[in-house]
């Protein structure tokens, strides 16, 4: 359980984790990262899910 902020905009997530928008949206499309949508656009992504994916990338 996160104590801090648990949802970031895609732009915040890109900057915090140093990943591309394309990769972020691929993870969302694959169901690996939860996202909130408004009018069909991804407006927030779950930081905990995102951290798990980034950790997997760095432990290859």
C-alpha positions in Angstrom: 0.0 0.0 0.0 1.4 3.4 -1.0 1.6 6.2 1.5 2.2 8.8 -1.2 0.5 9.6 -4.4 -0.9 6.5 -6.2 -2.1 8.0 -9.5 0.0 10.1 -11.9 -0.9 11.7 -15.2 0.9 10.0 -18.1 3.3 13.0 -18.3 4.2 12.8 -14.6 4.8 9.0 -14.9 7.1 9.5 -17.9 9.2 12.1 -16.1 9.3 10.2 -12.8 10.2 6.8 -14.3 12.1 7.9 -17.4 9.9 5.8 -19.7 8.4 6.6 -23.1 4.7 7.4 -23.6 4.6 4.5 -26.1 5.9 1.9 -23.5 3.5 3.3 -20.9 0.5 2.9 -23.1 1.6 -0.6 -24.2 1.6 -1.6 -20.6 -1.9 -0.1 -20.1 -3.2 -1.8 -23.2 -1.7 -5.2 -22.0 -3.5 -4.7 -18.7 -0.2 -4.5 -16.7 -0.8 -1.0 -15.5 -4.2 0.2 -14.4 -5.4 3.5 -15.9 -8.3 5.9 -15.5 -9.9 7.3 -18.7 -11.9 10.3 -19.4 -13.6 10.8 -22.9 -11.5 7.8 -24.1 -8.2 9.3 -23.1 -5.8 7.9 -20.5 -5.7 10.6 -17.8 -4.1 8.8 -14.9 -2.0 5.7 -14.4 -1.4 3.7 -11.2 2.0 4.3 -9.8 2.2 0.9 -7.9 1.6 -1.0 -11.1 4.0 1.1 -13.0 6.7 0.6 -10.4 6.4 -3.2 -10.7 6.9 -3.0 -14.5 9.9 -0.7 -14.2 11.4 -3.0 -11.6 10.9 -6.0 -14.0 12.8 -4.0 -16.7 15.7 -3.3 -14.4 16.1 -6.8 -13.1 16.6 -8.4 -16.5 
